[in-house]
Amino acid sequence: MEWQLLISDLFIRIAEELERVLGGLTVDELNQQPRPDCNSIGWLAWHLTRSHDRNMSEIVGKEQLWIRDKWYARFNRAPDPAETGVGHSTEEVATFKAPDSKTILEYHHAILERISDYISNTLSETELDREAYSPTFRNTNTVRRRLLGVISEGFQHVGQAAYVRGLLKGKGWLGR
């Protein structure tokens, strides 16, 4: 069961880094774009979280929390399970308005609970080799590849959000 702990720790680390990046930001700061054609911190945090929700829901075969728990309403978005930010135009990114950091983190933690439950109760070596279809991308990959993609994307997006925060707040915002 030790390798499952490693996978779980990676998802926890993404959540911890996201908390650090969003900590203390106002709604205006969350929605500020460093340039008109760049993603805001709020958009990046939402996209990361939506991607985790969509991917993990597809893997476990359950309805997205976005829909089931009506998170879309708290984000003032449509109840569209396909909308994760993938393919958003510059205009769509510019008009996206994130709610407060607390709401983003609550949504992320709800998904982290689903992920933790899956890792603790279902994830096995046999499960890693199972083929999992993605209706979003119309392709099939093993659960192993899907999980690696979700983790990789998670770290990339939280890193992007941290970089944008550095652009907006300057050096030293992390206290290091």
N, C-alpha and C positions, 0 to 999 in steps of 0.2 A: 504493500500500500504506500510505500515511500515515494514512488514516482508521482502518484496522484497528489501528494502533498506539494511537490514541486510545481505542478501545474496550478494547483489552487493558490499557492504563494505568488505565482506570476499574476494571476487575476487580482489578487489582493494588492499587490504592488502597483498595478495600474490604477486601482481605486485610490490608494494612498497618494500617489502622485497627482491624480486629478483633484483631490481635496486640497493639496498644497497649492496647485495652480489657481484654483478658484477662490481660495481663502481670502476674505476681506475685500473682494471686488464688488463694486456697485453694479447695478443693472446696466448703467451707461457704459462702464468699463467693459463688461461682458460683451456688449454689442458694438464696441468701437472697432472699426477695421483700421489696420495700420496704413492701408492704401485702399482706394475704392474697389480694386479687383482682388482683394485678399480676404481670407476667412477671419471672422472674429473669434475670440476665445469662446464665447457662448455657442457659436455655430459649431466649432470644433468639438466642444464637450458634448453637445447634443448629438452630433454625427457619430462620435465614438460610441456613445451610449445606445443610440438607435441601432448601430451596426452590431453591437454585442447582443442586443435584444433580438433582432431579426435572425442573426446567425444561430444563436443558441436555441431559439424557438424552433427553427428549422431542424436543428440537430436532435432536439428532444421530442419533436413532434407535438408541440403544444402551441396554443395561441400566444401571440406576442403580448407581453405585459402592456405595451403601448395601447393596444386595443382592449384587452381584457380588463385592465385596471383603469382605463380611461385617462392615461397619462397625456394623450394628445390634447385633452381639454385644458390641462394645466400648462401646456405649452402654446395654447391658442392655435393649434394646428388641426388639420383635417384627420379623421380616423382612417388614414390610408396606410396599410401595413407595408406597402412598397416604398413609401417615402422615408428615406434614411439620409438624404443629402447626396447620395450618389447621383451624379449627373446634374446637380444644381447649376444653373447658369449664374453668371456674375450678378444679375438682377435679383435672382432668387436668394442668393447669399446676402445681398445688401438689404433686402426687405425682411429677412429672418430676424426675429426679435426673441432672444432668450429670456426666460423668466429669471428669477434670482438664483444665486448659486445653490441655495438650500434645496430648491425644487430639482435642479439638475442632479445634485448629489443624492437626493432621495430616490429618484428614478434609477440612477446608477446602482445604488445599494440594493434596490429591489431585484435588479437583474443579477447582481452579484450573489444574492441569496439563491436564485434559481441555478446559477452556475455551480455554486458550492454544493447544493443538493445533488445535482447531476454528477459531479465529480465524486462525492462521497458514496452515492447509492447506485450508480449505474456504470461509471467509467471503469472499464477493464481493458486488458490487452485485446480481447476479442472485439470489444466495442470500438477500440481505436481503428480496427481494420474494416469496420462496417462502412458500406457505401451510404453517403448521405446526399440526397438530391437538394439542390437549391433552386426553387422556382424563380427566385429573383434573377439569378444569373443563368438559369436554364442549363446547369451542368451538375455533374456528380463528382464528388471527391470523397476520400475516406474521412472519417471523423478526425483522424490524426491530422490530416492536411487542413481541414476546416478549423480545428482548434489552433493550430500553428498560425493560420492566417488571422484569426480573431485576436490572438495575443500580439502578433507582430503589428497589426493595424492599431491595436490599443496603445502600444508604446509609441508608435509613430505619431498618432494624433495627440496624445498627451504631451509628447515632446514639442509638437508644433504649437500647441496652446501655451506651453511654457515659454517658447521662443517669442510668441506674440506678446505675452505678458512682459517679457524683458524689453521688447521694443516700446511698449507703452509706459512701463514703470521705471525702466533703466536698470543698470547693473545693481546687483545686491538685493533684489526683491525677495530672494529665497533666504536671506540671512546668512549666506555663506561667503 
